[in-house]
Amino acid sequence: MIAPTAANPLTLRFVTTRGDPISEGIRKYELGYWATHVECLMPDGTLLGAHAEGGVMARPHDYDKGKFTDEMYVSIRTTPADRDSFHQFLRSQLGRPYDFEAIAALAVAPLVGERNWQEPDSWFCSELIAAGLCHCGVFPPKLATDFNHVLPRDVQLIVSGRLDLTVAA
């Protein structure tokens, strides 16, 4: 087995915006957890994630400068092969639409039922990152199938045991 490395880590970015109605709604659903968006810092310096506007895209590292109120980068211990597999999976999802159905299901699941967060036809931010973490083996397969949705809070809690460092800006 190849030992995890700190060189070129798998790095996730968690952010939120206080006072924004969408962020406030997500925070309420997450029972007050602070982060309302998660994306990946790619090796080329872009941030790859899913947004309502544009779906899954790689954006410049400063695309949202001044729009968020809280930010945290989390670097995860992985092997180079796992890290590369994660990045490759994310790149393979470029152009997929945003998962509006899953967002709606969060609010009305008791009425219409759950949507499987692992459906690969569209993603919201934490679904995309969690699917990549399952693909490369950071999320154990059993863990990934035991729930119907995954939120930024869930991603951060699950990866917390594999952290190299946390840097808050």
C-alpha positions in Angstrom: 0.0 0.0 0.0 1.2 3.5 -0.8 1.2 5.8 2.2 -0.9 9.0 2.1 1.0 12.1 1.3 0.7 15.8 2.1 2.3 16.7 -1.3 -0.4 17.8 -3.7 -3.2 16.9 -1.3 -6.9 16.4 -2.1 -8.2 19.8 -1.0 -11.9 20.7 -0.4 -13.2 24.3 0.0 -16.2 24.9 2.3 -17.9 28.4 2.2 -21.1 30.2 3.2 -22.7 33.6 2.9 -24.5 35.0 5.8 -27.8 36.8 5.0 -28.2 35.1 1.6 -31.7 33.4 1.5 -30.4 30.2 -0.2 -27.5 29.8 2.2 -29.8 30.5 5.1 -32.2 27.8 3.9 -29.4 25.3 3.5 -28.1 26.2 7.0 -31.5 25.7 8.4 -31.8 22.2 6.8 -28.3 21.4 8.1 -29.6 22.3 11.6 -27.4 25.4 11.9 -24.1 24.0 10.4 -22.1 26.9 9.0 -21.0 25.6 5.6 -23.5 25.7 2.7 -21.3 24.9 -0.2 -18.3 22.6 -0.9 -16.1 22.3 -4.0 -12.6 21.0 -4.9 -9.4 22.9 -5.3 -8.0 21.3 -8.5 -4.3 20.8 -9.3 -4.5 23.7 -11.8 -5.8 26.1 -9.1 -9.4 26.2 -10.3 -12.4 25.3 -8.1 -14.5 22.5 -9.5 -18.0 22.2 -8.1 -21.7 22.3 -8.8 -23.7 25.5 -8.7 -27.3 26.3 -9.6 -26.0 28.7 -12.3 -24.0 26.6 -14.8 -24.1 23.2 -13.1 -20.7 21.4 -12.8 -17.9 23.7 -13.8 -14.3 24.5 -13.1 -14.2 28.2 -12.1 -11.3 30.5 -11.5 -10.1 30.4 -7.8 -11.4 33.9 -7.2 -14.7 33.6 -9.0 -16.7 34.4 -5.8 -14.3 36.8 -4.2 -16.2 39.1 -1.8 -19.4 37.0 -2.0 -18.8 34.7 1.0 -18.5 35.4 4.7 -16.9 32.2 5.9 -14.3 30.0 4.1 -12.3 26.9 5.1 -9.9 24.7 3.1 -9.5 21.1 4.2 -6.7 18.9 2.9 -7.4 15.2 3.1 -4.8 12.4 3.5 -5.0 10.2 0.4 -2.6 8.2 -1.7 -1.6 9.8 -5.0 -3.7 7.2 -6.9 -6.8 8.0 -4.8 -6.3 11.7 -5.2 -5.8 11.4 -9.0 -8.9 9.1 -9.2 -11.0 11.7 -7.3 -9.8 14.6 -9.7 -10.4 12.4 -12.7 -14.0 11.6 -11.6 -14.7 15.3 -11.0 -13.4 16.2 -14.5 -15.6 13.5 -16.0 -18.7 15.2 -14.5 -18.0 18.6 -16.1 -21.1 20.0 -17.9 -23.6 18.0 -15.9 -26.6 20.0 -14.8 -27.4 21.1 -11.2 -29.6 18.7 -9.2 -32.6 20.9 -8.6 -34.8 17.8 -8.1 -32.7 16.8 -5.1 -32.8 20.3 -3.6 -36.6 20.3 -3.9 -36.7 16.8 -2.4 -34.9 18.1 0.7 -37.8 20.4 1.4 -40.7 18.1 0.4 -39.4 14.6 0.9 -42.2 13.6 3.3 -44.7 14.4 0.4 -42.9 13.1 -2.7 -40.2 10.7 -1.3 -36.4 10.8 -1.4 -34.2 11.2 -4.4 -31.1 9.0 -4.5 -28.2 11.4 -4.2 -26.0 9.1 -6.2 -28.0 9.4 -9.4 -25.3 10.5 -11.9 -27.5 12.6 -14.2 -27.1 15.9 -12.2 -25.4 17.1 -9.0 -25.6 19.7 -6.3 -22.3 20.6 -4.6 -22.0 18.1 -1.8 -23.4 15.2 -3.9 -20.7 15.8 -6.5 -17.9 15.8 -3.9 -19.3 12.8 -2.0 -19.6 10.8 -5.3 -16.0 11.6 -6.1 -14.9 10.6 -2.6 -16.9 7.3 -3.0 -15.3 6.7 -6.4 -11.8 7.0 -5.1 -12.4 5.1 -1.9 -12.3 7.9 0.7 -15.9 7.3 1.5 -16.5 3.6 2.3 -19.1 2.0 0.0 -21.5 1.0 2.8 -21.5 4.5 4.3 -22.3 5.9 0.9 -25.4 3.8 0.4 -27.0 4.2 3.9 -28.6 7.6 3.4 -30.6 9.5 0.8 -28.9 12.8 0.7 -25.5 14.3 1.5 -24.9 17.9 2.6 -21.8 20.0 3.0 -21.9 19.3 6.7 -22.0 15.5 6.0 -19.0 15.7 3.7 -16.9 17.7 6.3 -17.8 15.4 9.1 -17.0 12.2 7.1 -13.6 13.4 5.9 -12.6 14.8 9.3 -10.8 11.7 10.3 -8.5 12.0 7.3 -7.4 15.6 7.6 -3.9 16.8 7.1 -4.6 20.4 8.1 -7.3 23.0 8.2 -6.7 26.6 7.1 -9.3 29.2 7.7 -9.2 32.5 5.8 
